[in-house]
């Protein structure tokens, strides 16, 4: 399983050892407001970890726990997966952070590192990101990443804005 690093973060494949940190993250209604609309229960967090571990075993990538190098705290989660968990679909990038780490540049730092992994290691031809239309913070971050709005589509049973960037666009912005 691939561990990634950025300037301030360590990306550890999500596992049972991250349960306590993920409970804080996914149990926060503000974090989950634009994702599922409600905080996860302890059982949902355990089930999520099990699903993620199965995806790591099956395809070799999925969700990472984002660990702050300085403190050792789990401060977020990020992923590279396929839209709708179907390999016929484009790769998807996603992230979430604890509110006490918002506004510090962690989201763009994590997104850039995961995108580089998708394009360099997985040789993904296209990378997409989805967000609730009301989540303007995520939309802005997707644009900052160089993604362009593809349109509004239904994913996971909800209307979502879909942003995308292809390999050529990624490398053209100097992220190699």
C-alpha positions in Angstrom: 0.0 0.0 0.0 1.3 3.4 -1.0 2.2 6.0 1.6 2.6 9.5 0.2 4.2 12.6 1.6 3.8 16.3 1.0 5.4 19.2 2.8 3.3 19.0 5.9 1.2 15.8 5.5 1.7 12.0 5.5 -0.9 10.1 3.5 -1.4 6.7 5.2 -3.7 4.1 3.6 -6.9 4.2 5.8 -6.9 1.4 8.3 -8.3 0.4 11.7 -5.5 2.2 13.5 -7.1 5.5 12.2 -10.5 4.8 13.7 -10.3 7.4 16.5 -9.2 10.2 14.2 -11.7 9.3 11.6 -14.5 9.3 14.2 -13.6 12.9 15.0 -13.4 13.8 11.3 -16.5 11.9 10.0 -18.5 12.5 13.2 -18.3 16.3 12.7 -21.6 17.6 11.2 -19.8 20.5 9.6 -17.3 18.2 7.8 -20.1 16.0 6.6 -22.6 18.7 5.7 -21.8 18.7 2.0 -20.9 15.0 1.8 -23.7 13.0 3.3 -25.7 15.7 5.1 -25.1 14.2 8.6 -22.3 12.9 10.9 -21.3 9.3 10.6 -22.1 6.9 13.4 -19.3 4.8 15.0 -20.7 1.8 13.1 -20.6 3.7 9.8 -17.0 4.7 10.4 -16.0 1.1 11.0 -17.9 0.0 7.9 -16.3 2.7 5.8 -12.8 1.7 7.0 -13.6 -1.9 6.0 -14.8 -0.9 2.5 -11.7 1.3 2.0 -9.4 -1.5 3.0 -11.1 -3.9 0.6 -10.6 -1.3 -2.2 -6.9 -1.0 -1.3 -6.6 -4.8 -1.6 -8.5 -4.9 -4.9 -7.1 -2.0 -6.8 -4.1 -0.7 -4.9 -5.4 2.8 -4.1 -8.4 4.4 -2.3 -8.7 6.6 0.7 -5.7 7.9 2.7 -5.8 9.2 6.2 -4.1 12.6 6.2 -1.7 12.8 9.1 -0.1 16.2 10.0 3.7 15.6 10.2 4.3 18.1 12.9 1.7 16.9 15.4 1.0 13.3 14.3 -2.7 14.1 14.3 -5.2 12.8 11.7 -6.4 16.0 10.2 -8.3 14.8 7.1 -8.8 12.1 4.5 -8.3 12.1 0.8 -8.8 9.7 -2.0 -8.1 8.6 -5.6 -10.8 6.2 -6.7 -13.1 5.7 -9.6 -16.3 7.7 -9.9 -19.1 5.6 -8.6 -16.5 3.0 -7.6 -16.7 1.6 -11.2 -13.4 1.2 -13.1 -15.1 2.0 -16.4 -15.5 5.6 -15.0 -12.8 8.2 -14.7 -10.6 8.5 -11.6 -12.0 10.7 -8.9 -10.1 12.8 -6.4 -11.7 13.7 -3.1 -10.8 15.2 0.3 -12.1 16.4 3.7 -10.5 18.1 6.5 -11.1 18.9 10.2 -12.5 22.4 10.6 -9.7 23.4 12.9 -7.3 22.9 9.9 -9.4 24.8 7.3 -7.8 27.9 5.8 -4.3 26.6 6.2 -3.6 25.3 2.7 -3.8 21.7 3.6 -6.6 20.9 1.2 -4.7 22.2 -1.9 -1.5 20.6 -0.6 -3.2 17.2 -0.3 -5.1 17.6 -3.6 -2.0 18.4 -5.6 -0.1 15.5 -4.1 -2.9 13.0 -4.8 -3.4 14.4 -8.3 0.3 13.9 -9.0 -0.1 10.3 -7.8 -3.0 9.7 -10.1 -1.3 11.1 -13.2 2.3 9.9 -12.5 1.8 6.5 -10.8 -1.6 5.4 -12.1 -1.2 7.2 -15.5 -4.9 8.3 -15.2 -5.9 10.1 -18.5 -8.6 12.1 -16.6 -9.2 13.2 -13.1 -12.6 14.3 -11.8 -13.9 15.7 -8.6 -17.5 16.1 -7.4 -19.1 18.4 -4.9 -22.4 19.5 -3.6 -23.4 22.6 -5.6 -23.6 24.6 -2.3 -20.0 23.7 -1.4 -18.3 26.8 -2.8 -15.1 26.1 -0.9 -14.6 22.8 -2.7 -15.6 24.3 -6.0 -12.9 27.0 -5.6 -10.3 24.4 -4.6 -11.1 22.3 -7.7 -10.6 25.4 -9.8 -7.4 26.2 -8.0 -6.2 22.7 -8.9 -6.8 23.6 -12.6 -10.0 21.7 -13.0 -12.8 23.0 -15.2 -16.5 22.5 -14.6 -17.9 19.7 -16.7 -21.5 20.2 -15.5 -24.0 19.0 -13.0 -24.6 15.2 -12.7 -26.0 12.8 -10.3 -23.5 10.8 -8.2 -24.2 8.8 -5.1 -27.9 9.6 -5.5 -27.3 13.4 -5.3 -26.9 16.3 -7.7 -23.2 17.2 -7.9 -21.0 19.6 -9.7 -18.4 17.7 -11.7 -15.0 19.2 -12.3 -12.2 17.6 -14.4 -8.7 18.0 -15.6 -6.9 15.7 -18.1 -3.2 14.7 -18.1 -2.2 17.3 -20.7 -3.9 20.0 -18.7 -2.3 18.8 -15.5 1.2 18.8 -16.9 0.7 22.1 -18.7 0.2 23.8 -15.4 3.6 22.7 -14.2 2.7 20.0 -11.7 5.1 17.3 -13.0 
